[in-house]
Amino acid sequence: MANRPQTVLEILNKTTAFFQKKGVPDPRLDAQYILAHGLGMKNRMDLYLNFEKPLTAAELDVLRPLVARRANREPLQHIVGDTSFRGFRIKCDPRALIPRPETEELVDLAKSRLEGIENPFIVEVGTGTGAIAISCAKEIAGARVLATDISAEALSLAKENAEINQLASAANTQDNTADAESRGTASPLQFAQGDLLEAATADVLARTGIAADAKINCLIANLPYIPDGEKEKLQPEVGNFDPALALFGGADGLDLVRKLLTQTENRLASGAPILLEIGSEQATMLEAESANYPWLKFIASHKDYCGNIRFVEYKAIS
């Protein structure tokens, strides 16, 4: 007698147990996402409507390599191909750091600080997937956003995400923006490659339709801030699969943050906020060093939704 085909529920239970054995965080939830993705379902809730559905050999052949990848601790977002950030679909792959849910609060902070400012000029440094810049361009009325990154690979992914989120003409700062505007296709989001704020050159600003001497109304950055010596402490999903360029920031993790703060002199409008994501233990260090940047005032550290110190805020005072 032939073996009875296994049902969706049976495979879900077996996958969950396998993930538990392999130390996968949230094994049941991840198993649901993997199965729903591999079976072509719209979302994981569809699994509950199909628990008794027998799986064919072809369907199992699709699922096995996906399950093996997650058991090897490859990030779920790389396997299913995307994640949600503030409700926007963000494609994810090894070219850039996977955006984390707690980072969404940077956009809320920016929105609150820019209330009442018409057509604010926002720069996001180290854009990675483009998630923050895309959210600002979509959610802040009249915003003009320039997103920079030193990594050409990250920028290529960010541009793909701009396309996915209907910011099509954001794909190339080399475009003739005046022509784009005449066709009604100018995008509020543009990209430039370079080292932190140095990428926002007068030439780049001119090509993106922003005055060469324009002052920044809000600067946002989620830069690498993990100390170099902490790689062994990271979850495999991070240490083995996220690009090192997006993770490590020197001996105490703050090398790039300090470099960026130094670059802000004479670049920001008076009162403009700088919003940075950092490690919870780094806020005290940055506040203590704030006198190194006399054109800035350290305003506060902010907690994320989980109650952890996650962000620091400065304000331009000259």
SULSUL-V527928 format. One record per backbone hydrogen bond with DSSP energy under -1.0 kcal/mol. NH is the residue of the N-H (numbers start at 0). CO is the residue of the C=O. Records with the same first field share a line. If there is no record, write none. Layout:
# SULSUL-V527928
NH=CO ; CO
This chain:
# SULSUL-V527928
7=52
8=50
10=6
11=7
12=8
13=9
14=10
15=11
16=12
17=13
18=14
19=15
20=16
21=17
22=19
23=18
29=25
30=26
31=27
32=28
33=29
34=30
35=31
36=32
37=33
38=34
39=36
40=35
45=42
46=43
49=46
52=49
54=5
59=55
60=56
61=57
62=58
63=59
66=62
67=63
68=64
69=65
70=66
71=67
72=69
73=68
78=74
79=75
80=76
82=89
84=87
87=84
89=82
91=80
95=92
102=99
103=100
104=101
105=102
106=103
107=103
108=104
109=105
110=106
111=107
112=108
113=109
116=113
121=143
122=217
123=145
124=219
125=147
126=147
129=126
133=129
134=130
135=131
136=132
137=133
138=134
139=135
142=139
143=119
144=187
145=121
146=189
147=123
148=191
154=150
155=151
156=152
157=153
158=154
159=155
160=156
161=157
162=158
163=159
164=160
165=162
166=161
169=166
170=167
174=171
176=174
179=175
180=176
181=177
182=178
183=180
184=179
189=144
191=146
193=148
195=193
197=194
198=195
199=196
200=198
204=200
205=201
206=202
207=203
208=205
209=204
213=210
215=266
216=120
217=120
218=272
219=122
220=274
225=246
227=249
229=226
232=229
233=230
237=234
238=234
239=235
241=237
245=242
246=243
247=243
248=225
254=248
257=253
258=254
259=255
260=256
261=257
262=258
266=263
268=215
270=315
271=268
273=313
274=218
275=311
276=220
277=309
281=278
285=281
286=282
287=283
288=284
289=286
291=288
292=289
295=292
296=314
298=312
299=312
301=310
303=307
306=303
309=301
310=301
311=275
312=299
313=273
314=296
315=271
316=294
